[in-house]
């Protein structure tokens, strides 16, 4: 038993989570963004159920997120340009 390597825990739900950066939202060019829009644009895979926006890059356009989460820094950046998160 001592010779066996220790194994950690990896959630099976991780494969359903996705990330999108502020730069991706800038390139997308849509005013309203939801999960179906991101899948249609090819930014996330079809299997993804939960998406979170992370603060990486610049955002200069007003964007309204629907059903998408965001980190604290990304939320501040989106609201600074007049966007909203619902």
C-alpha positions as CSV (number, residue, x, y, z in Angstrom):
1,X,0.0,0.0,0.0
2,X,2.8,2.4,0.7
3,X,4.3,2.0,-2.8
4,X,1.2,3.1,-4.5
5,X,1.2,6.7,-5.7
6,X,-1.1,9.2,-4.0
7,X,-3.9,10.4,-6.2
8,X,-5.7,13.7,-6.0
9,X,-9.3,14.5,-6.8
10,X,-10.4,15.9,-10.1
11,X,-14.0,16.8,-10.5
12,X,-15.9,15.3,-13.4
13,X,-17.8,18.6,-13.8
14,X,-14.7,20.5,-14.9
15,X,-15.2,19.5,-18.6
16,X,-18.5,21.5,-18.6
17,X,-16.8,24.8,-17.6
18,X,-15.4,27.3,-20.0
19,X,-13.6,30.6,-19.9
20,X,-13.8,33.6,-22.2
21,X,-11.5,36.6,-22.0
22,X,-12.3,40.3,-22.5
23,X,-10.3,40.2,-25.7
24,X,-12.6,37.5,-27.1
25,X,-15.6,39.6,-26.3
26,X,-14.0,42.6,-28.0
27,X,-13.4,40.5,-31.2
28,X,-16.9,39.0,-31.1
29,X,-18.5,42.4,-31.7
30,X,-22.0,41.5,-30.3
31,X,-23.8,43.8,-28.0
32,X,-25.6,41.0,-26.2
33,X,-23.7,37.8,-25.4
34,X,-25.1,34.6,-24.1
35,X,-24.0,30.9,-24.1
36,X,-25.5,30.2,-27.6
37,X,-23.7,33.2,-29.1
38,X,-20.4,32.0,-27.8
39,X,-21.0,28.5,-29.1
40,X,-22.0,29.8,-32.5
41,X,-18.8,31.9,-32.7
42,X,-16.7,29.0,-31.8
43,X,-15.3,30.5,-28.6
44,X,-16.4,27.6,-26.4
45,X,-17.1,24.0,-27.2
46,X,-20.6,22.5,-27.6
47,X,-20.3,20.5,-24.4
48,X,-19.8,23.6,-22.2
49,X,-22.6,24.5,-19.8
50,X,-21.1,27.2,-17.6
51,X,-19.0,30.1,-18.9
52,X,-17.0,32.7,-17.0
53,X,-15.4,35.9,-18.3
54,X,-11.9,36.5,-17.1
55,X,-10.0,39.8,-17.1
56,X,-7.4,39.4,-19.8
57,X,-7.1,42.1,-22.3
58,X,-9.0,45.3,-23.0
59,X,-12.7,46.0,-23.6
60,X,-13.8,49.2,-25.3
61,X,-17.3,48.3,-26.4
62,X,-20.5,48.1,-24.4
63,X,-21.4,44.5,-23.8
64,X,-24.5,42.9,-22.0
65,X,-23.9,39.4,-20.6
66,X,-26.8,37.1,-20.1
67,X,-26.4,34.0,-18.1
68,X,-22.7,34.3,-18.0
69,X,-20.5,34.8,-14.9
70,X,-17.5,37.1,-14.6
71,X,-14.6,37.5,-12.2
72,X,-14.5,40.6,-10.1
73,X,-11.9,42.3,-12.3
74,X,-13.8,41.4,-15.5
75,X,-17.0,42.7,-14.0
76,X,-15.4,46.0,-13.1
77,X,-14.0,46.4,-16.6
78,X,-17.3,45.6,-18.3
79,X,-19.2,48.1,-16.1
80,X,-16.5,50.7,-16.6
81,X,-17.4,50.9,-20.4
82,X,-21.1,50.9,-19.7
83,X,-21.9,47.1,-20.0
84,X,-24.0,45.0,-17.8
85,X,-24.1,41.5,-16.3
86,X,-27.4,39.7,-15.8
